[in-house]
């Protein structure tokens, strides 16, 4: 059997050499269809040549010669397969109801956009890693609800810790600190509709909460003097829960103004980047301006967050 395979291999090699000689000796060069015709004349090693060779054994045998071994076809797992396509990728399916849908819920809590807001804050950290500082988890002098994002810009953070240090026996209840464009959008529209007992809310993109320079508290009368002493400004009776950090002296005031300018639109730009990552066929300008196209995109955004998250390093 080994001799038959050897002879078959030599026969195929000879025929291949003959075809090549005919092809190369032709002038002018033959068209490609004739090359294909000549190649088709090559017999297969296992079927055309081998069966016609005489058997080296004189003993009769009714058994057919075994077929030549053929390498098995290995299937590539779908996860490793390379697919080439000119068609644009489909946008990921939204996760949960859209922001526009949760505007009409009976809830008065921005918790309905918490997951989306977490993604926006993470993207802000990509854009400006040291923009905000998180209050310590071990802080005992402040009560902070789970829906509150406990972040402030560095000077406001330091001022709040100093004010808390002035009154260790009393616990401050904080209702709001850093906000995202998604949260502010809900609050502003609820305010415009006369819902949720909201007496005042800045338009989306214009709140100091979005810059990390503001907080709302539950006991303004008891904490007003302490907070003002450390650079916060009380908004007054029109929004008695609200305090903005503006600084105490000229140096702190200038610092607060620089941060306000630098952080303006940061969360809007973070949202625009997240939208573009998930909707490359409907990309927004990443200007940080809350324009009409960005508002429409926000309304269509999933309240539970995008499928693809931060763009850090991408």
C-alpha positions as CSV (number, residue, x, y, z in Angstrom):
1,X,0.0,0.0,0.0
2,X,2.9,2.4,0.8
3,X,4.3,1.7,-2.7
4,X,1.0,2.5,-4.3
5,X,0.8,5.9,-2.5
6,X,4.4,6.7,-3.5
7,X,3.8,5.9,-7.2
8,X,0.5,7.9,-7.1
9,X,2.3,10.9,-5.7
10,X,5.0,10.7,-8.3
11,X,2.4,10.5,-11.1
12,X,0.6,13.5,-10.0
13,X,3.8,15.5,-9.7
14,X,4.7,14.5,-13.2
15,X,1.4,15.6,-14.6
16,X,1.6,18.9,-12.8
17,X,5.1,19.5,-14.2
18,X,3.8,18.8,-17.7
19,X,0.9,21.3,-17.3
20,X,3.3,23.9,-16.1
21,X,5.6,23.3,-19.0
22,X,2.8,23.6,-21.5
23,X,1.6,26.8,-19.8
24,X,5.0,28.5,-19.7
25,X,6.0,27.6,-23.2
26,X,3.0,29.2,-24.8
27,X,3.4,32.5,-26.6
28,X,1.5,34.6,-26.5
29,X,0.4,33.9,-22.9
30,X,-2.8,31.8,-22.7
31,X,-5.9,33.2,-21.1
32,X,-6.7,32.2,-17.6
33,X,-9.6,29.9,-18.7
34,X,-7.1,27.6,-20.5
35,X,-5.0,27.3,-17.4
36,X,-8.1,26.3,-15.5
37,X,-8.8,23.6,-18.2
38,X,-5.3,22.2,-17.9
39,X,-5.5,22.1,-14.1
40,X,-8.8,20.2,-14.2
41,X,-7.0,17.5,-16.2
42,X,-5.0,16.6,-13.0
43,X,-6.5,13.4,-11.5
44,X,-7.1,13.4,-7.8
45,X,-4.5,11.4,-5.9
46,X,-7.0,9.2,-4.1
47,X,-9.4,8.4,-6.9
48,X,-7.9,8.6,-10.4
49,X,-4.3,7.4,-10.1
50,X,-4.2,5.1,-7.2
51,X,-6.9,2.7,-8.3
52,X,-5.3,2.2,-11.7
53,X,-1.9,1.0,-10.3
54,X,-1.2,-2.7,-10.3
55,X,-1.3,-4.3,-6.9
56,X,2.2,-5.4,-5.6
57,X,0.6,-8.6,-4.1
58,X,-0.5,-11.5,-6.3
59,X,-3.0,-12.7,-3.8
60,X,-6.6,-11.8,-4.8
61,X,-8.4,-9.5,-2.4
62,X,-12.0,-8.4,-2.4
63,X,-11.3,-5.5,-0.1
64,X,-11.2,-2.0,-1.5
65,X,-8.0,0.0,-1.0
66,X,-8.3,2.2,2.1
67,X,-8.9,5.9,1.3
68,X,-6.1,8.3,1.9
69,X,-6.2,10.2,5.2
70,X,-7.7,13.7,4.9
71,X,-7.0,16.4,7.4
72,X,-10.3,17.2,9.3
73,X,-12.0,20.5,8.8
74,X,-11.7,22.6,11.9
75,X,-14.6,24.9,12.6
76,X,-13.7,28.3,13.9
77,X,-15.8,29.3,17.0
78,X,-18.2,32.2,16.3
79,X,-16.4,34.4,18.9
80,X,-13.1,34.1,17.0
81,X,-14.5,34.4,13.5
82,X,-13.5,37.5,11.5
83,X,-16.5,39.0,9.8
84,X,-16.0,41.7,7.1
85,X,-19.0,43.9,6.3
86,X,-19.5,47.4,4.9
87,X,-22.9,47.8,6.5
88,X,-22.9,50.1,9.6
89,X,-23.2,48.4,13.0
90,X,-26.7,48.6,14.5
91,X,-27.0,50.8,17.6
92,X,-27.3,48.9,20.9
93,X,-30.8,48.4,22.1
94,X,-31.8,50.8,24.9
95,X,-31.7,49.6,28.5
96,X,-35.1,50.2,30.1
97,X,-37.4,53.2,29.5
98,X,-36.0,56.4,28.0
99,X,-35.5,59.6,29.9
100,X,-38.5,61.1,28.1
101,X,-40.6,58.2,29.4
102,X,-39.6,58.6,33.0
103,X,-40.4,62.3,32.9
104,X,-44.1,61.3,33.2
105,X,-43.7,58.8,36.1
106,X,-45.3,59.5,39.4
107,X,-41.9,59.5,41.1
108,X,-40.3,62.8,42.3
109,X,-36.9,61.2,42.7
110,X,-34.0,61.5,40.2
111,X,-33.2,57.9,41.2
112,X,-35.0,56.9,38.0
113,X,-31.9,58.1,36.0
114,X,-29.3,57.0,38.5
115,X,-27.6,54.4,36.3
116,X,-27.4,56.8,33.4
117,X,-26.1,59.5,35.8
118,X,-23.4,57.1,37.1
119,X,-22.2,56.6,33.6
120,X,-22.1,60.4,33.0
121,X,-20.1,61.0,36.2
122,X,-17.6,58.2,35.2
123,X,-17.2,59.9,31.8
124,X,-16.6,63.2,33.5
125,X,-13.8,61.6,35.4
126,X,-12.3,60.5,32.0
127,X,-12.4,64.0,30.7
128,X,-11.2,65.7,33.9
129,X,-9.9,63.2,36.5
130,X,-9.5,65.6,39.4
131,X,-12.7,67.6,38.9
132,X,-14.5,66.3,41.9
133,X,-13.8,64.8,45.3
134,X,-16.0,62.2,47.0
135,X,-17.0,62.6,50.6
136,X,-15.5,59.9,52.9
137,X,-17.8,56.9,53.4
138,X,-16.9,57.0,57.0
139,X,-18.1,60.6,57.5
140,X,-20.4,60.5,60.5
141,X,-21.3,64.2,60.6
142,X,-23.5,64.1,57.5
143,X,-26.4,62.0,56.4
144,X,-26.5,61.4,52.7
145,X,-29.3,59.5,50.9
146,X,-28.4,56.8,48.4
147,X,-29.8,58.9,45.5
148,X,-27.3,61.7,46.2
149,X,-23.9,61.6,44.4
150,X,-21.5,62.7,47.3
151,X,-19.1,64.7,45.1
152,X,-18.0,68.3,45.1
153,X,-15.3,70.4,43.4
154,X,-12.2,70.5,45.6
155,X,-12.6,73.9,47.2
156,X,-16.3,73.3,48.0
157,X,-15.3,69.9,49.4
158,X,-12.8,71.4,51.7
159,X,-15.2,74.1,52.8
160,X,-17.9,71.6,53.6
161,X,-15.6,69.4,55.7
162,X,-14.5,72.5,57.6
163,X,-18.1,73.5,58.3
164,X,-18.9,70.0,59.5
165,X,-15.9,70.1,61.8
166,X,-17.3,73.2,63.5
167,X,-20.3,71.3,64.7
168,X,-19.4,67.7,65.5
169,X,-22.5,67.2,67.7
170,X,-25.0,67.9,65.0
171,X,-25.6,65.9,61.9
172,X,-26.2,67.6,58.5
173,X,-28.7,66.1,56.2
174,X,-27.7,66.6,52.5
175,X,-30.4,66.2,49.9
176,X,-28.3,67.0,46.8
177,X,-24.7,67.7,45.8
178,X,-23.3,66.9,42.3
179,X,-25.9,66.5,39.6
180,X,-25.8,65.4,36.0
181,X,-27.6,66.8,33.0
182,X,-30.1,63.9,33.2
183,X,-31.0,64.7,36.8
184,X,-31.2,68.5,36.1
185,X,-33.4,67.9,33.0
186,X,-36.0,66.0,35.1
187,X,-36.0,68.5,38.0
188,X,-36.4,71.5,35.6
189,X,-39.3,69.9,33.7
190,X,-41.0,68.9,36.9
191,X,-40.6,72.4,38.2
192,X,-42.1,73.8,35.0
193,X,-45.0,71.5,35.3
194,X,-45.6,72.5,39.0
195,X,-44.8,69.0,40.2
196,X,-43.0,67.6,43.2
197,X,-43.2,70.8,45.2
198,X,-40.1,72.2,43.4
199,X,-40.0,76.0,43.9
200,X,-37.0,76.8,41.8
201,X,-34.8,74.9,39.4
202,X,-32.1,76.1,36.9
203,X,-32.4,75.2,33.3
204,X,-30.3,72.1,32.2
205,X,-26.7,73.1,31.8
206,X,-26.9,76.2,34.0
207,X,-27.0,74.7,37.6
208,X,-24.1,75.0,40.0
209,X,-24.9,71.5,41.1
210,X,-23.6,70.3,37.7
211,X,-20.3,72.1,38.4
212,X,-19.9,70.5,41.8
213,X,-20.2,73.9,43.6
214,X,-23.6,73.6,45.2
215,X,-25.5,71.5,47.8
216,X,-29.0,71.4,49.1
217,X,-29.6,70.6,52.8
218,X,-32.6,69.8,55.0
219,X,-31.7,72.2,58.0
220,X,-30.8,75.5,56.4
221,X,-31.6,77.6,59.5
222,X,-29.3,75.6,61.8
223,X,-26.4,75.4,59.2
224,X,-26.6,78.7,57.4
225,X,-24.1,80.5,59.6
226,X,-21.6,77.7,59.6
227,X,-21.7,77.2,55.8
228,X,-21.5,81.0,55.1
229,X,-18.5,81.2,57.4
230,X,-16.6,78.8,55.1
231,X,-17.4,80.4,51.8
232,X,-20.9,79.2,50.9
233,X,-23.6,81.6,49.9
234,X,-27.2,81.0,50.9
235,X,-29.8,81.4,48.1
236,X,-32.4,83.0,50.4
237,X,-36.1,82.3,50.9
238,X,-36.7,81.7,47.1
239,X,-34.6,78.5,47.5
240,X,-33.8,78.2,51.2
241,X,-32.3,74.7,50.9
242,X,-29.6,75.7,48.4
243,X,-26.0,76.9,49.0
244,X,-23.4,77.8,46.4
245,X,-19.7,77.8,47.1
246,X,-18.3,81.2,46.1
247,X,-15.3,81.5,48.4
248,X,-14.5,83.8,51.3
249,X,-11.7,86.1,50.1
250,X,-10.5,87.3,46.8
251,X,-8.2,84.2,46.2
252,X,-11.0,81.7,46.9
253,X,-13.5,83.7,44.9
254,X,-11.2,83.7,41.9
255,X,-10.7,79.9,42.3
256,X,-14.4,79.3,42.5
257,X,-14.9,81.3,39.4
258,X,-12.3,79.4,37.5
259,X,-13.8,76.1,38.5
260,X,-17.3,77.3,37.5
261,X,-16.0,78.2,34.1
262,X,-13.9,75.1,33.6
263,X,-16.7,72.7,34.7
264,X,-19.5,74.4,32.7
265,X,-20.9,71.9,30.3
266,X,-18.6,69.1,31.5
267,X,-21.5,66.7,32.2
268,X,-23.1,67.7,28.9
269,X,-20.0,66.9,27.0
270,X,-19.7,63.6,28.9
271,X,-23.2,62.7,27.8
272,X,-22.5,63.7,24.2
273,X,-19.4,61.3,24.2
274,X,-21.4,58.4,25.6
275,X,-24.2,59.0,23.1
276,X,-21.6,59.1,20.2
277,X,-20.0,55.8,21.4
278,X,-23.4,54.1,21.3
279,X,-24.8,55.9,18.3
280,X,-21.9,56.5,15.8
281,X,-24.4,57.0,13.0
282,X,-26.1,59.9,14.9
283,X,-23.2,61.6,16.4
284,X,-23.4,64.8,18.4
285,X,-20.9,67.7,18.6
286,X,-18.9,67.3,21.8
287,X,-19.1,71.0,22.6
288,X,-20.6,70.7,26.1
289,X,-23.5,72.9,24.9
290,X,-27.0,71.7,25.7
291,X,-28.4,72.4,22.3
292,X,-31.6,71.1,20.7
293,X,-30.0,68.0,19.2
294,X,-28.4,67.1,22.5
295,X,-31.8,67.5,24.3
296,X,-33.5,65.2,21.8
297,X,-30.7,62.7,22.3
298,X,-31.1,62.9,26.1
299,X,-34.8,62.3,25.8
300,X,-34.1,59.1,23.8
301,X,-31.3,58.0,26.1
302,X,-31.9,54.9,28.3
303,X,-32.6,55.9,31.8
304,X,-30.9,52.7,33.0
305,X,-27.7,53.6,31.1
306,X,-26.1,52.9,27.8
307,X,-24.9,49.4,26.7
308,X,-21.4,50.8,26.1
309,X,-20.0,52.8,28.9
310,X,-17.0,55.1,29.5
311,X,-14.7,56.1,26.6
312,X,-11.6,56.3,28.9
313,X,-8.5,55.5,26.8
314,X,-10.6,54.9,23.7
